[in-house]
Amino acid sequence: MIKSRALNVKMQEMEDAMLSTMEKCAIDEGWQFDCLIYDGALLRKRANRSASDVAELLGFMSAVIEANHGIQVTLSQKKLRTSGRWFYV
């Protein structure tokens, strides 16, 4: 049981580090996370940016996560019912 708890804690630490990397990438590219949700975030929409710009950002984030953490991930935008203020990534 102790080994499974230790693994759980380590996985949570890794997930947190990758979410922090994602947030830093977003900020560096002029975007803003409004809220972290589970294993993703609400990315604030920008008037001059489209869903294809979000896809480009997510590809950039994936590459940085692989380079910094050694883990290959594929980030994607999810559908979310909102007032239209966010992209869920």
Contact map, one row per residue, 1 for C-alpha under 8 A:
11111000000000000000000000000000000000000000000000000000000000000000000000000000000000000
11111100000000000000000000000000000000000000000000000000000000000000000000000000000000000
11111110000000000000000000000000000000000000000000000000000000000000000000000000000000000
11111111000000000000000000000000000000000000000000000000000000000000000000000000000000000
11111111100000000000000000000000000000000000000000000000000000000000000000000000000000000
01111111110000000000000000000000000000000000000000000000000000000000000000000000000000000
00111111111000000000000000000000000000000000000000000000000000000000000000000000000000000
00011111111100000000000000000000000000000000000000000000000000000000000000000000000000000
00001111111110000000000000000000000000000000000000000000000000000000000000000000000000000
00000111111111000000000000000000000000000000000000000000000000000000000000000000000000000
00000011111111100000000000000000000000000000000000000000000000000000000000000000000000000
00000001111111110000000000000000000000000000000000000000000000000000000000000000000000000
00000000111111111000000000000000000000000000000000000000000000000000000000000000000000000
00000000011111111100000000000000000000000000000000000000000000000000000000000000000000000
00000000001111111110000000000000000000100000000000000000000000000000000000000000000000000
00000000000111111111000000000000000000000000000000000000000000000000000000000000000000000
00000000000011111111100000000000000000000000000000000000000000000000000000000000000000000
00000000000001111111110000000000000000000000000000000000000000001000100000000000000000000
00000000000000111111111000000000000000110000000000000000000000000000000000000000000000000
00000000000000011111111100000000000000000000000000000000000000000000000000000000000000000
00000000000000001111111110000000000000000000000000000000000010011000000000000000000000000
00000000000000000111111111000000000000000000000000000000000010001000000000000000000000000
00000000000000000011111111100001100000000000000000000000000000000000000000000000000000000
00000000000000000001111111110000000000000000000000000000000000000000000000000000000000000
00000000000000000000111111111000000000000000000000000000000110000000000000000000000000000
00000000000000000000011111111111100000000000000000000000100010000000000000000000000000000
00000000000000000000001111111111000000000000000000000000000000000000000000000000000000000
00000000000000000000000111111110000000000000000000000000000000000000000000000000000000000
00000000000000000000000011111110000000000000000000000000100000000000000000000000000000000
00000000000000000000000001111111000000000000000000000000000000000000000000000000000000000
00000000000000000000000001111111100000000011010000000000000000000000000000000000000000000
00000000000000000000001001100111110000000011000000000000000000000000000000000000000000000
00000000000000000000001001000011111100001111000000000000000000000000000000000000000000000
00000000000000000000000000000001111100001111000000000000000000000000000000000000000000000
00000000000000000000000000000000111110001110000000000000000000000000000000000000000000000
00000000000000000000000000000000111111111100000000000000000000000000000000000000000000000
00000000000000000000000000000000001111111100000000000000000000000000000000000000000000000
00000000000000000000000000000000000111111000000000000000000000000000000000000000000000000
00000000000000100010000000000000000111111000000000000000000000000000000000000000000000000
00000000000000000010000000000000000111111100000000000000000000000000000000000000000000011
00000000000000000000000000000000111111111110000000000000000000000000000000000000000000011
00000000000000000000000000000000111110011111000000000000000000000000000000000000000001111
00000000000000000000000000000011111000001111100000000000000000000000000000000000000001111
00000000000000000000000000000011110000000111110000000000000000000000000000000000000011100
00000000000000000000000000000000000000000011111010000000000000000000000000000000000111100
00000000000000000000000000000010000000000001111111000000000000000000000000000000000000000
00000000000000000000000000000000000000000000111110000000000000000000000000000000000000000
00000000000000000000000000000000000000000000011111000000000000000000000000000000000000000
00000000000000000000000000000000000000000000111111111100000000000000000000000000000000000
00000000000000000000000000000000000000000000010111111100000000000000000000000000000000000
00000000000000000000000000000000000000000000000011111110000000000000000000000000000000000
00000000000000000000000000000000000000000000000011111111000000000000000000000000000000000
00000000000000000000000000000000000000000000000011111111100000000000000000000000000000000
00000000000000000000000000000000000000000000000011111111110000000000000000001000000000100
00000000000000000000000000000000000000000000000000111111111000000000000000011000000000000
00000000000000000000000000000000000000000000000000011111111100000000000000000000000000000
00000000000000000000000001001000000000000000000000001111111110000000000000000000000000000
00000000000000000000000000000000000000000000000000000111111111000000000000110000000000001
00000000000000000000000000000000000000000000000000000011111111100000000001100000000000000
00000000000000000000000010000000000000000000000000000001111111110000000000000000000000000
00000000000000000000110011000000000000000000000000000000111111111000000000100000000000000
00000000000000000000000000000000000000000000000000000000011111111100000111100000000000000
00000000000000000000000000000000000000000000000000000000001111111110000100000000000000000
00000000000000000000100000000000000000000000000000000000000111111111000000000000000000000
00000000000000000100110000000000000000000000000000000000000011111111111110000000000000000
00000000000000000000000000000000000000000000000000000000000001111111111110000000000000000
00000000000000000000000000000000000000000000000000000000000000111111111000000000000000000
00000000000000000000000000000000000000000000000000000000000000011111110000000000000000000
00000000000000000100000000000000000000000000000000000000000000001111111000000000000000000
00000000000000000000000000000000000000000000000000000000000000001111111100000000000000000
00000000000000000000000000000000000000000000000000000000000000001110111110000000000000000
00000000000000000000000000000000000000000000000000000000000001101100011111000000000000000
00000000000000000000000000000000000000000000000000000000000001001100001111100000000000000
00000000000000000000000000000000000000000000000000000000001001000000000111110000000000000
00000000000000000000000000000000000000000000000000000000011011000000000011111000000000001
00000000000000000000000000000000000000000000000000000010010000000000000001111100000000001
00000000000000000000000000000000000000000000000000000110000000000000000000111110000000111
00000000000000000000000000000000000000000000000000000000000000000000000000011111000000111
00000000000000000000000000000000000000000000000000000000000000000000000000001111100000010
00000000000000000000000000000000000000000000000000000000000000000000000000000111110000110
00000000000000000000000000000000000000000000000000000000000000000000000000000011111100000
00000000000000000000000000000000000000000000000000000000000000000000000000000001111111000
00000000000000000000000000000000000000000000000000000000000000000000000000000000111111000
00000000000000000000000000000000000000000000100000000000000000000000000000000000111111000
00000000000000000000000000000000000000000001100000000000000000000000000000000000011111100
00000000000000000000000000000000000000000111100000000000000000000000000000000000011111110
00000000000000000000000000000000000000000111100000000100000000000000000000001101000011111
00000000000000000000000000000000000000011110000000000000000000000000000000001111000001111
00000000000000000000000000000000000000011110000000000000010000000000000000111100000000111
